Amino acid sequence: MYSKKQWGLTMSRYVATYYAANNYAIVRECTVPDLKTYKTGICYPDPNKKLRLDLVAVNHKFEVVIIETKSCVNDFSSDQKWRKYLPHCHKFYFAADPKTAQYIENALCTDADKGIGIIEVRETGSPMLLDNIVFRRPARSHECKASILEILWHMALRGSGFVWPGKLQTGNTFTENKDFWPSAYPYRSSFRSV
């Protein structure tokens, strides 16, 4: 079937297709500076510490959604850093296969965790890509403490095809175009609200 790495990429594609179809700009594996929070509650980017976001999506209202993909229960259980992502977004989701999504839902049972959303990703065999994801639990909106301009700059840097200082990365818009999905796969059958 899929290796853990392949399943992570497949989940990212399904989820990204949903957000792109709903007019979000979305990038995968976007690095942003970690935020240092002072006693006053003010947050500043820490240039010495970085966070890598699996998926970050921004709509035209500048609402930021972060989606962390989990390939298995152990992948979720061993992740100690995901809470650091929360100040960088308005909504936060975990995306996982049905078994892992159920585990995550049971694990996130405190009041503070009830605002975390869960997306179940299935391999249905359906030709409609959006049929492969189900929002098990919607995310609640919260305050984004990070600078939206900083997030957009990092998304643009990641999407540009060049990394600092000017090195071309593979798999970007400046390399040969390859089919992301087979042409037989339409992306939409119906829209489900986030």
Secondary structure as the mmCIF struct_conf table of DSSP 4:
data_model
#
loop_
_struct_conf.conf_type_id
_struct_conf.id
_struct_conf.beg_label_comp_id
_struct_conf.beg_label_asym_id
_struct_conf.beg_label_seq_id
_struct_conf.end_label_comp_id
_struct_conf.end_label_asym_id
_struct_conf.end_label_seq_id
HELX_RH_AL_P HELX_RH_AL_P1 LYS A 4 ALA A 21
TURN_TY1_P TURN_TY1_P1 ASN A 22 ASN A 23
STRN STRN1 ALA A 25 THR A 37
HELX_LH_PP_P HELX_LH_PP_P1 TYR A 38 TYR A 38
TURN_TY1_P TURN_TY1_P2 LYS A 39 THR A 40
BEND BEND1 GLY A 41 GLY A 41
STRN STRN2 CYS A 43 VAL A 58
TURN_TY1_P TURN_TY1_P3 HIS A 60 LYS A 61
STRN STRN3 VAL A 64 LYS A 70
BEND BEND2 SER A 71 CYS A 72
HELX_RH_AL_P HELX_RH_AL_P2 VAL A 73 SER A 77
TURN_TY1_P TURN_TY1_P4 SER A 78 SER A 78
HELX_RH_3T_P HELX_RH_3T_P1 TRP A 82 HIS A 88
BEND BEND3 HIS A 90 HIS A 90
STRN STRN4 LYS A 91 ALA A 96
HELX_RH_AL_P HELX_RH_AL_P3 PRO A 98 ALA A 107
BEND BEND4 THR A 110 THR A 110
TURN_TY1_P TURN_TY1_P5 ASP A 111 ASP A 111
HELX_RH_3T_P HELX_RH_3T_P2 ALA A 112 GLY A 115
STRN STRN5 GLY A 117 VAL A 121
BEND BEND5 PRO A 127 MET A 128
HELX_RH_3T_P HELX_RH_3T_P3 LEU A 129 ASN A 132
STRN STRN6 ILE A 133 ARG A 137
HELX_LH_PP_P HELX_LH_PP_P2 PRO A 138 SER A 141
BEND BEND6 ALA A 146 ALA A 146
HELX_RH_AL_P HELX_RH_AL_P4 ILE A 148 SER A 160
BEND BEND7 GLY A 161 GLY A 161
STRN STRN7 PHE A 162 VAL A 163
TURN_TY1_P TURN_TY1_P6 TRP A 164 GLY A 166
STRN STRN8 LYS A 167 LEU A 168
HELX_LH_PP_P HELX_LH_PP_P3 GLN A 169 GLN A 169
BEND BEND8 THR A 170 ASN A 172
TURN_TY1_P TURN_TY1_P7 THR A 173 PHE A 174
BEND BEND9 THR A 175 THR A 175
BEND BEND10 PHE A 180 TRP A 181
TURN_TY1_P TURN_TY1_P8 SER A 183 ALA A 184
BEND BEND11 TYR A 187 TYR A 187
BEND BEND12 SER A 189 SER A 189
#
